[in-house]
Amino acid sequence: MSFDADALAPAQGRRSRRSRRLLETQEIQIRSTHRRRKILTRSGVLAGFALAMVVYPVMGTLAPYADAMENLPGVVSGESPSTARALLGDGPQLLASELPLPDPDVASATIAAATQFTFSTYLPDCDPSVGWEGRNGRLTDASLCSLGNGSQLRNDAAVAFAEMNAAYEDEFGREICLSDSYRTLQGQVQTKASRGYLAATPGTSVHGWGLAIDLCRADSRGASKAWLEEYGRMWGWVNPGWAKSSKWEPWHWEYEPGTDEIGVYESAYWNVGDIYRSSEDYS
């Protein structure tokens, strides 16, 4: 049998072209499958991201307010309240006030502080209207009033102290404890000898004018001191600035209207020296 090579060549060519087309088709299908898988994978990732970042937070925020309309004041399911009532409710509700009312005793003391003390029911025998006179540490008997327990002050300072002491007793259930008040010239000399620089030069001390007190140690600190700091000025009594700075004397208090009148903290006071003074000099 003879073999026809020419006849066989076209047939082989046709089969080769068919095989190539089949291979190309398979490759296209494979590429398309990979492309679809990539698209699906990316779509899944994006969908998950959207759920996590957008849908869940929004739904979580809105869900608690699903019944918010039913909770509005004046809203009844199935009814149509007015817009104003739905938004504003039944009107403003007044809240109970916890602010304390003014203390009538403190208010009275404030009013009294604005006037000149000329009389005190707590010290009825003391009369500031008689005036005062004398030298430092040597005031006349009529210029001084007794506070009890041997303490004395110039009559106007004594009346103001009596009023303050009464308010203090109402607060603490006892009187203000004093360790010193009016100091005679001899007493100033003795104090200077015992206290040194802490004491004023004899003849210049504010104690010598009957305008200063020294508190007992217990009353120069704590609640007692705090009360005096807050309310003492109502009656003219202060712990002066020097007693809080150059010298630390929380126990030393002065009747400020009296010290201002004499000019105790003015330069002229220290230059004049020992002179006779009286209330008529300042009337």
Residue frames as qw, qx, qy, qz and C-alpha x, y, z in Angstrom:
[[0.000, 0.895, 0.446, 0.000, 0.00, 0.00, 0.00],
 [0.432, 0.382, -0.019, 0.817, 1.32, 3.41, -0.88],
 [0.288, -0.649, -0.439, 0.550, 1.36, 6.38, 1.65],
 [0.260, 0.730, 0.307, 0.553, 0.07, 9.72, 0.28],
 [0.428, -0.284, -0.328, 0.793, 2.03, 12.40, 2.22],
 [0.022, -0.175, -0.193, -0.965, 0.36, 15.28, 0.39],
 [0.489, -0.495, -0.536, -0.478, -3.07, 14.13, 1.32],
 [0.624, -0.461, -0.535, 0.334, -2.11, 13.69, 4.94],
 [0.340, 0.036, -0.177, 0.923, -0.59, 17.20, 5.39],
 [0.271, -0.410, -0.185, -0.851, -3.85, 19.20, 5.08],
 [0.701, -0.490, -0.479, -0.196, -5.61, 16.91, 7.53],
 [0.645, -0.262, -0.406, 0.592, -2.87, 17.36, 10.09],
 [0.141, 0.210, -0.031, 0.967, -2.96, 21.13, 9.61],
 [0.465, -0.507, -0.336, -0.644, -6.70, 21.19, 10.29],
 [0.753, -0.456, -0.458, 0.124, -6.28, 19.17, 13.50],
 [0.513, -0.049, -0.278, 0.811, -3.47, 21.47, 14.66],
 [0.107, -0.352, -0.087, -0.926, -5.63, 24.57, 14.18],
 [0.653, -0.504, -0.415, -0.384, -8.48, 22.93, 16.08],
 [0.729, -0.301, -0.446, 0.424, -6.17, 21.98, 18.94],
 [0.293, 0.119, -0.169, 0.934, -4.90, 25.55, 19.21],
 [0.349, -0.457, -0.221, -0.788, -8.46, 26.89, 19.32],
 [0.750, -0.468, -0.460, -0.076, -9.35, 24.45, 22.07],
 [0.622, -0.165, -0.357, 0.677, -6.29, 25.46, 24.06],
 [0.063, 0.259, -0.012, 0.964, -7.02, 29.14, 23.59],
 [0.538, -0.508, -0.364, -0.566, -10.64, 28.62, 24.69],
 [0.758, -0.403, -0.461, 0.224, -9.51, 26.78, 27.82],
 [0.449, -0.006, -0.244, 0.860, -7.05, 29.54, 28.67],
 [0.190, -0.398, -0.150, -0.885, -9.78, 32.19, 28.24],
 [0.686, -0.510, -0.431, -0.288, -12.11, 30.22, 30.53],
 [0.704, -0.268, -0.415, 0.510, -9.38, 29.88, 33.15],
 [0.236, 0.145, -0.111, 0.954, -8.59, 33.60, 33.03],
 [0.393, -0.470, -0.283, -0.738, -12.28, 34.47, 33.30],
 [0.744, -0.463, -0.481, 0.013, -12.69, 32.17, 36.28],
 [0.567, -0.145, -0.323, 0.744, -9.72, 33.78, 38.06],
 [0.009, 0.299, 0.066, 0.952, -11.08, 37.25, 37.28],
 [0.564, -0.529, -0.385, -0.504, -14.51, 36.37, 38.71],
 [0.741, -0.379, -0.459, 0.310, -12.91, 34.95, 41.84],
 [0.382, 0.025, -0.200, 0.902, -10.88, 38.12, 42.38],
 [0.232, -0.402, -0.203, -0.862, -13.95, 40.27, 41.89],
 [0.693, -0.506, -0.454, -0.239, -15.98, 38.19, 44.33],
 [0.676, -0.248, -0.415, 0.556, -13.20, 38.21, 46.90],
 [0.195, 0.123, -0.092, 0.969, -12.76, 41.98, 46.70],
 [0.412, -0.460, -0.335, -0.712, -16.50, 42.52, 46.80],
 [0.723, -0.458, -0.515, 0.052, -16.74, 40.39, 49.94],
 [0.518, -0.145, -0.319, 0.780, -14.01, 42.39, 51.65],
 [0.032, -0.240, -0.085, -0.967, -15.64, 45.70, 50.72],
 [0.565, -0.491, -0.460, -0.478, -19.04, 44.47, 51.89],
 [0.696, -0.392, -0.495, 0.341, -17.61, 43.39, 55.21],
 [0.337, -0.007, -0.173, 0.926, -15.90, 46.76, 55.64],
 [0.254, -0.376, -0.262, -0.852, -19.15, 48.58, 54.86],
 [0.667, -0.505, -0.521, -0.171, -21.06, 46.51, 57.42],
 [0.652, -0.309, -0.406, 0.560, -18.45, 47.11, 60.09],
 [0.297, -0.076, -0.074, 0.949, -17.94, 50.84, 59.50],
 [0.232, -0.132, -0.222, -0.938, -21.35, 52.10, 58.38],
 [0.576, -0.332, -0.576, -0.475, -24.35, 49.80, 58.77],
 [0.601, -0.342, -0.658, 0.298, -23.73, 48.51, 62.31],
 [0.222, -0.143, -0.336, 0.904, -22.96, 51.92, 63.88],
 [0.299, -0.160, -0.236, -0.911, -25.98, 53.53, 62.22],
 [0.639, -0.341, -0.611, -0.318, -28.34, 50.75, 63.27],
 [0.541, -0.268, -0.615, 0.508, -26.86, 50.73, 66.77],
 [0.064, -0.047, -0.193, 0.978, -27.49, 54.45, 67.07],
 [0.424, -0.154, -0.312, -0.836, -30.99, 54.41, 65.69],
 [0.516, -0.238, -0.819, -0.084, -32.24, 51.28, 67.41],
 [0.232, -0.296, -0.663, 0.647, -32.49, 52.76, 70.96],
 [0.189, 0.285, 0.123, -0.932, -34.62, 55.59, 69.55],
 [0.094, -0.208, -0.850, -0.474, -36.98, 53.37, 67.64],
 [0.260, -0.675, -0.690, -0.030, -39.69, 54.18, 70.16],
 [0.279, -0.096, -0.227, 0.928, -38.50, 57.72, 70.88],
 [0.240, -0.331, -0.315, -0.856, -41.69, 59.31, 69.56],
 [0.618, -0.507, -0.571, -0.188, -43.76, 57.33, 72.06],
 [0.593, -0.365, -0.424, 0.578, -41.55, 58.65, 74.88],
 [0.124, 0.312, 0.035, 0.941, -42.02, 62.32, 74.02],
 [0.098, 0.304, 0.607, -0.727, -44.16, 64.24, 76.54],
 [0.466, 0.432, 0.165, -0.754, -47.77, 64.43, 75.36],
 [0.428, 0.307, -0.687, -0.501, -47.38, 61.81, 72.62],
 [0.676, 0.002, 0.639, -0.367, -49.91, 59.00, 72.69],
 [0.198, -0.071, 0.874, 0.439, -49.79, 56.16, 70.21],
 [0.150, 0.525, 0.804, 0.234, -52.50, 56.60, 67.61],
 [0.014, -0.912, -0.342, 0.225, -53.06, 60.28, 68.43],
 [0.519, 0.506, 0.095, 0.682, -51.64, 63.42, 66.90],
 [0.375, -0.722, -0.283, 0.508, -50.43, 65.88, 69.56],
 [0.238, 0.971, -0.017, -0.026, -49.57, 69.45, 68.71],
 [0.708, 0.470, -0.267, 0.454, -46.03, 70.05, 67.49],
 [0.075, -0.707, 0.368, -0.599, -45.33, 72.41, 70.41],
 [0.771, -0.460, 0.278, -0.340, -46.48, 69.90, 72.99],
 [0.981, 0.132, -0.064, 0.129, -44.60, 67.06, 71.33],
 [0.583, 0.513, -0.288, 0.560, -41.37, 69.06, 71.35],
 [0.024, -0.551, 0.380, -0.743, -41.71, 71.04, 74.57],
 [0.310, -0.210, -0.870, 0.321, -43.82, 68.76, 76.73],
 [0.269, -0.753, -0.597, -0.054, -46.23, 70.09, 79.34],
 [0.069, -0.935, 0.042, -0.346, -44.18, 73.22, 80.09],
 [0.314, 0.519, -0.611, 0.508, -41.21, 74.01, 82.33],
 [0.758, -0.490, -0.429, 0.036, -40.94, 72.25, 85.67],
 [0.121, -0.843, 0.318, -0.416, -39.68, 74.33, 88.59],
 [0.722, 0.048, -0.603, 0.336, -36.92, 72.74, 90.67],
 [0.583, -0.781, -0.213, 0.066, -36.75, 73.08, 94.44],
 [0.271, 0.789, -0.343, 0.433, -34.07, 75.56, 95.53],
 [0.819, -0.307, -0.359, 0.327, -31.42, 74.47, 98.03],
 [0.307, 0.498, -0.208, 0.784, -29.99, 77.97, 98.55],
 [0.375, -0.441, -0.630, 0.518, -29.94, 78.98, 102.24],
 [0.063, -0.910, -0.313, -0.265, -31.88, 82.03, 103.33],
 [0.238, 0.616, -0.341, 0.669, -29.92, 85.00, 104.70],
 [0.516, -0.325, -0.646, 0.460, -29.05, 84.71, 108.38],
 [0.152, -0.894, -0.280, -0.314, -31.02, 87.48, 110.14],
 [0.619, -0.710, -0.008, 0.336, -28.38, 87.82, 112.87],
 [0.591, -0.081, 0.317, 0.737, -25.57, 88.33, 110.36],
 [0.185, 0.655, 0.433, 0.592, -27.75, 90.73, 108.36],
 [0.357, -0.907, -0.218, -0.043, -28.44, 92.75, 111.50],
 [0.654, -0.515, 0.136, 0.537, -24.75, 92.85, 112.32],
 [0.493, 0.262, 0.388, 0.734, -23.96, 94.12, 108.83],
 [0.045, -0.832, -0.341, -0.435, -26.46, 96.94, 109.21],
 [0.548, -0.815, -0.093, 0.162, -25.12, 97.77, 112.66],
 [0.707, -0.185, 0.184, 0.657, -21.55, 97.92, 111.36],
 [0.318, 0.551, 0.325, 0.700, -22.51, 100.81, 109.10],
 [0.283, -0.871, -0.152, -0.372, -23.43, 102.97, 112.10],
 [0.158, 0.524, -0.580, 0.603, -21.45, 104.35, 115.03],
 [0.605, -0.374, -0.693, 0.119, -21.79, 102.24, 118.18],
 [0.109, -0.547, 0.235, -0.796, -23.03, 104.48, 120.96],
 [0.615, -0.314, 0.447, -0.568, -24.69, 101.91, 123.20],
 [0.485, 0.118, -0.854, -0.146, -24.78, 98.16, 123.82],
 [0.768, -0.436, -0.059, -0.464, -27.34, 96.26, 125.89],
 [0.915, -0.053, -0.330, 0.226, -24.52, 93.83, 126.67],
 [0.524, -0.057, -0.291, 0.798, -22.47, 96.61, 128.27],
 [0.085, -0.842, -0.472, -0.246, -25.11, 99.08, 129.53],
 [0.445, -0.815, -0.095, 0.358, -22.81, 101.01, 131.89],
 [0.521, -0.162, 0.353, 0.760, -20.41, 101.94, 129.10],
 [0.282, 0.877, 0.331, -0.204, -21.16, 105.32, 127.47],
 [0.630, 0.145, 0.275, 0.712, -18.97, 106.33, 124.48],
 [0.114, 0.859, 0.311, 0.392, -20.77, 109.68, 124.31],
 [0.479, -0.848, -0.002, 0.226, -18.68, 110.98, 127.24],
 [0.449, 0.820, -0.337, 0.115, -15.64, 110.85, 124.98],
 [0.906, -0.221, -0.084, 0.351, -12.11, 109.87, 125.96],
 [0.144, 0.923, -0.267, 0.238, -8.86, 111.60, 126.91],
 [0.742, -0.579, 0.311, 0.131, -5.35, 111.01, 128.24],
 [0.162, 0.697, -0.662, -0.224, -1.95, 109.82, 127.10],
 [0.771, 0.196, -0.587, -0.151, -0.95, 106.42, 125.80],
 [0.589, -0.055, -0.731, 0.340, -1.12, 104.02, 128.74],
 [0.134, -0.215, -0.527, 0.811, -2.61, 106.74, 130.94],
 [0.238, -0.440, -0.528, -0.686, -6.20, 107.17, 129.79],
 [0.340, -0.265, 0.390, -0.814, -8.69, 108.60, 132.30],
 [0.257, 0.105, 0.916, -0.290, -11.01, 106.22, 134.14],
 [0.529, 0.519, 0.328, -0.586, -14.04, 107.68, 132.33],
 [0.398, 0.563, -0.528, -0.495, -12.40, 106.82, 129.01],
 [0.185, 0.219, -0.956, -0.058, -12.31, 103.11, 129.81],
 [0.803, -0.159, 0.006, -0.574, -14.98, 100.45, 130.22],
 [0.351, -0.344, 0.860, -0.133, -14.57, 97.09, 131.92],
 [0.637, 0.168, -0.587, -0.470, -15.25, 93.92, 129.93],
 [0.907, -0.341, 0.091, -0.228, -14.99, 91.65, 132.95],
 [0.947, -0.058, 0.002, 0.317, -12.12, 89.44, 134.11],
 [0.487, -0.615, 0.126, 0.607, -9.96, 92.53, 134.53],
 [0.453, 0.252, 0.495, 0.697, -10.03, 93.47, 130.82],
 [0.088, 0.772, 0.248, -0.579, -10.62, 97.08, 129.77],
 [0.459, 0.345, 0.482, 0.661, -10.98, 98.96, 126.49],
 [0.040, 0.081, -0.016, -0.996, -11.60, 102.53, 125.42],
 [0.452, 0.304, 0.564, -0.621, -15.35, 103.13, 125.73],
 [0.634, 0.487, -0.182, -0.573, -16.19, 103.15, 121.98],
 [0.388, 0.364, -0.837, -0.130, -14.05, 100.10, 121.33],
 [0.179, -0.035, 0.884, -0.431, -15.58, 98.36, 124.35],
 [0.613, 0.343, 0.320, -0.636, -19.14, 98.83, 123.06],
 [0.632, 0.486, -0.457, -0.395, -18.21, 97.47, 119.63],
 [0.195, 0.295, -0.928, 0.115, -16.44, 94.52, 121.22],
 [0.403, 0.071, 0.717, -0.564, -19.47, 93.74, 123.41],
 [0.719, 0.411, 0.026, -0.560, -21.70, 93.53, 120.33],
 [0.546, 0.468, -0.675, -0.166, -19.23, 91.29, 118.52],
 [0.042, -0.245, 0.903, -0.351, -18.76, 89.12, 121.61],
 [0.614, 0.161, 0.486, -0.600, -22.53, 88.55, 121.84],
 [0.764, 0.456, -0.245, -0.385, -22.66, 87.32, 118.24],
 [0.330, 0.454, -0.822, 0.096, -19.63, 85.11, 118.89],
 [0.311, -0.121, 0.803, -0.493, -21.34, 83.60, 121.94],
 [0.764, 0.295, 0.181, -0.545, -24.43, 82.80, 119.86],
 [0.688, 0.508, -0.482, -0.190, -22.19, 80.93, 117.43],
 [0.488, 0.337, -0.763, 0.258, -19.87, 79.08, 119.82],
 [0.712, -0.532, -0.446, -0.108, -21.81, 79.01, 123.09],
 [0.642, -0.512, -0.183, 0.540, -19.15, 80.96, 124.98],
 [0.055, 0.978, -0.030, -0.197, -17.49, 84.38, 125.04],
 [0.637, 0.643, -0.288, 0.312, -14.27, 85.35, 123.29],
 [0.794, -0.485, -0.102, 0.354, -11.27, 84.51, 125.45],
 [0.253, 0.901, -0.176, 0.305, -8.88, 87.46, 126.01],
 [0.803, -0.189, -0.252, 0.505, -5.37, 87.33, 127.37],
 [0.339, -0.286, -0.086, 0.892, -4.75, 91.10, 127.19],
 [0.173, 0.837, 0.483, 0.188, -6.54, 94.37, 126.42],
 [0.018, 0.953, -0.097, 0.286, -5.81, 97.95, 127.64],
 [0.818, -0.083, -0.245, 0.515, -2.20, 98.09, 128.77],
 [0.271, -0.949, -0.023, 0.158, -0.95, 100.82, 131.13],
 [0.335, 0.834, -0.420, 0.124, 2.42, 102.47, 130.55],
 [0.405, -0.548, 0.710, -0.179, 3.91, 100.37, 133.33],
 [0.854, 0.129, 0.489, -0.125, 2.39, 97.28, 131.76],
 [0.690, 0.717, -0.101, 0.013, 3.97, 98.21, 128.41],
 [0.010, 0.771, -0.621, 0.141, 7.40, 98.50, 130.03],
 [0.624, -0.273, 0.710, -0.179, 7.00, 95.04, 131.55],
 [0.853, 0.413, 0.302, -0.106, 5.78, 93.56, 128.27],
 [0.472, 0.817, -0.330, 0.027, 8.69, 95.08, 126.36],
 [0.228, -0.642, 0.717, -0.150, 11.13, 93.57, 128.84],
 [0.682, -0.071, 0.711, -0.159, 9.60, 90.11, 128.48],
 [0.756, 0.502, 0.419, -0.027, 8.78, 90.02, 124.74],
 [0.465, -0.289, 0.411, 0.729, 11.52, 92.15, 123.23],
 [0.017, 0.133, -0.468, -0.874, 11.00, 93.12, 119.58],
 [0.101, -0.440, -0.853, -0.262, 7.52, 91.59, 119.56],
 [0.175, -0.769, -0.514, 0.336, 6.31, 94.41, 121.82],
 [0.263, 0.827, 0.157, 0.472, 5.92, 98.06, 120.81],
 [0.331, 0.247, -0.368, 0.833, 8.01, 100.80, 122.36],
 [0.209, -0.568, -0.669, 0.431, 6.33, 101.83, 125.66],
 [0.053, 0.571, 0.143, -0.806, 4.10, 104.84, 125.10],
 [0.291, 0.330, -0.499, -0.747, 3.25, 103.92, 121.48],
 [0.083, 0.103, 0.990, 0.055, 1.43, 100.58, 121.83],
 [0.401, -0.295, -0.481, -0.722, -2.11, 100.35, 120.45],
 [0.537, -0.426, -0.708, 0.167, -2.91, 98.54, 123.70],
 [0.288, -0.216, -0.357, 0.862, -2.01, 101.81, 125.45],
 [0.263, -0.044, -0.165, -0.950, -4.94, 103.54, 123.72],
 [0.499, 0.148, 0.686, -0.507, -7.38, 100.82, 124.74],
 [0.637, 0.492, -0.177, -0.567, -7.88, 99.86, 121.08],
 [0.506, 0.377, -0.765, -0.128, -6.29, 96.39, 121.00],
 [0.845, -0.314, 0.301, -0.311, -6.95, 92.94, 122.39],
 [0.174, 0.420, -0.885, -0.100, -4.89, 89.74, 122.46],
 [0.864, -0.101, -0.228, -0.437, -6.82, 86.50, 122.05],
 [0.700, -0.396, 0.589, -0.083, -6.14, 83.40, 124.09],
 [0.101, -0.376, 0.826, 0.407, -4.14, 80.86, 122.11],
 [0.360, 0.285, 0.888, -0.004, -7.17, 78.62, 121.51],
 [0.359, 0.787, 0.415, -0.283, -9.16, 81.47, 119.92],
 [0.050, 0.764, -0.369, -0.527, -6.30, 82.67, 117.70],
 [0.056, 0.263, -0.872, -0.410, -6.64, 79.69, 115.38],
 [0.117, 0.254, 0.960, 0.005, -9.15, 77.22, 113.97],
 [0.006, -0.652, -0.698, -0.295, -12.88, 77.90, 113.73],
 [0.253, -0.812, -0.311, 0.424, -12.75, 80.79, 116.17],
 [0.272, -0.452, 0.308, 0.792, -10.11, 82.65, 114.18],
 [0.154, 0.252, 0.733, 0.613, -11.94, 81.92, 110.92],
 [0.078, -0.779, -0.623, -0.012, -15.17, 83.37, 112.33],
 [0.257, -0.774, -0.082, 0.572, -13.42, 86.52, 113.53],
 [0.284, -0.197, 0.519, 0.782, -11.71, 86.96, 110.16],
 [0.069, 0.431, 0.750, 0.497, -15.05, 86.72, 108.37],
 [0.224, -0.787, -0.534, -0.211, -17.25, 88.74, 110.70],
 [0.500, -0.475, -0.284, 0.666, -14.99, 90.81, 112.98],
 [0.212, 0.071, 0.219, 0.950, -14.81, 93.74, 110.57],
 [0.217, -0.653, -0.599, -0.410, -18.57, 94.19, 110.91],
 [0.488, -0.827, -0.258, 0.111, -17.84, 95.61, 114.35],
 [0.128, 0.948, -0.256, 0.138, -14.59, 97.30, 113.35],
 [0.632, -0.579, 0.511, 0.061, -12.24, 94.63, 114.74],
 [0.781, 0.568, -0.257, -0.023, -9.40, 93.41, 112.51],
 [0.817, -0.335, 0.242, 0.402, -6.19, 91.44, 112.65],
 [0.175, 0.892, -0.182, -0.376, -3.95, 94.15, 111.09],
 [0.788, 0.577, -0.215, 0.007, -1.78, 93.55, 108.06],
 [0.142, 0.699, -0.652, 0.260, 1.55, 93.73, 109.92],
 [0.606, -0.312, 0.641, -0.352, 0.35, 90.92, 112.21],
 [0.909, 0.275, 0.291, -0.112, 0.14, 88.71, 109.13],
 [0.700, 0.661, -0.141, 0.230, 3.44, 89.66, 107.49],
 [0.253, 0.687, -0.495, 0.468, 6.36, 91.43, 109.23],
 [0.199, -0.249, 0.800, -0.509, 5.25, 89.90, 112.52],
 [0.485, -0.200, -0.780, -0.341, 3.08, 86.85, 112.94],
 [0.101, 0.025, 0.666, -0.738, 0.56, 87.66, 115.66],
 [0.300, -0.343, -0.733, -0.505, -2.80, 86.04, 114.86],
 [0.353, -0.534, -0.687, 0.345, -3.86, 86.79, 118.43],
 [0.162, -0.354, -0.145, 0.910, -3.54, 90.58, 118.09],
 [0.132, 0.654, 0.651, 0.361, -6.73, 92.43, 117.04],
 [0.163, -0.177, -0.142, 0.960, -7.40, 96.14, 116.84],
 [0.243, 0.749, 0.548, -0.282, -10.43, 98.42, 116.73],
 [0.510, 0.259, 0.394, 0.720, -9.81, 99.94, 113.29],
 [0.015, 0.877, 0.315, 0.363, -12.07, 103.04, 113.56],
 [0.503, -0.846, 0.014, 0.177, -10.03, 104.09, 116.60],
 [0.665, -0.279, 0.343, 0.602, -6.60, 103.46, 115.08],
 [0.392, 0.539, 0.434, 0.606, -7.62, 105.26, 111.88],
 [0.172, -0.943, -0.250, -0.138, -8.85, 108.21, 113.93],
 [0.527, -0.764, 0.193, 0.317, -5.57, 108.62, 115.78],
 [0.559, 0.764, -0.323, -0.028, -3.50, 107.80, 112.71],
 [0.768, -0.501, 0.392, 0.076, -1.52, 105.07, 114.44],
 [0.801, 0.070, 0.441, 0.399, 0.05, 103.84, 111.19],
 [0.387, 0.888, 0.059, 0.241, 0.92, 107.27, 109.80],
 [0.644, 0.266, -0.292, 0.655, 4.46, 108.63, 109.99],
 [0.121, -0.645, 0.140, -0.741, 3.37, 111.66, 112.06],
 [0.806, -0.524, -0.158, -0.225, 2.20, 109.38, 114.86],
 [0.884, -0.154, -0.161, 0.412, 5.74, 108.21, 115.55],
 [0.440, 0.393, -0.091, 0.802, 7.27, 111.67, 115.28],
 [0.315, -0.741, -0.104, -0.583, 4.96, 113.54, 117.67],
 [0.272, 0.213, -0.752, 0.561, 5.89, 111.55, 120.76],
 [0.249, -0.431, -0.802, 0.330, 4.08, 111.45, 124.07],
 [0.136, -0.178, -0.033, -0.974, 1.25, 114.00, 123.88],
 [0.314, 0.277, 0.682, -0.599, -2.14, 114.43, 125.43],
 [0.172, -0.104, -0.698, -0.687, -5.00, 113.34, 123.17],
 [0.358, 0.276, 0.640, -0.622, -8.78, 113.45, 123.44],
 [0.378, 0.477, 0.773, 0.178, -11.84, 112.65, 121.38],
 [0.158, 0.888, 0.213, -0.375, -12.42, 116.41, 120.97],
 [0.192, -0.567, 0.520, 0.610, -9.31, 116.57, 118.80],
 [0.110, -0.001, 0.868, 0.484, -11.05, 114.41, 116.21],
 [0.275, 0.585, 0.686, -0.335, -14.62, 115.65, 116.48]]
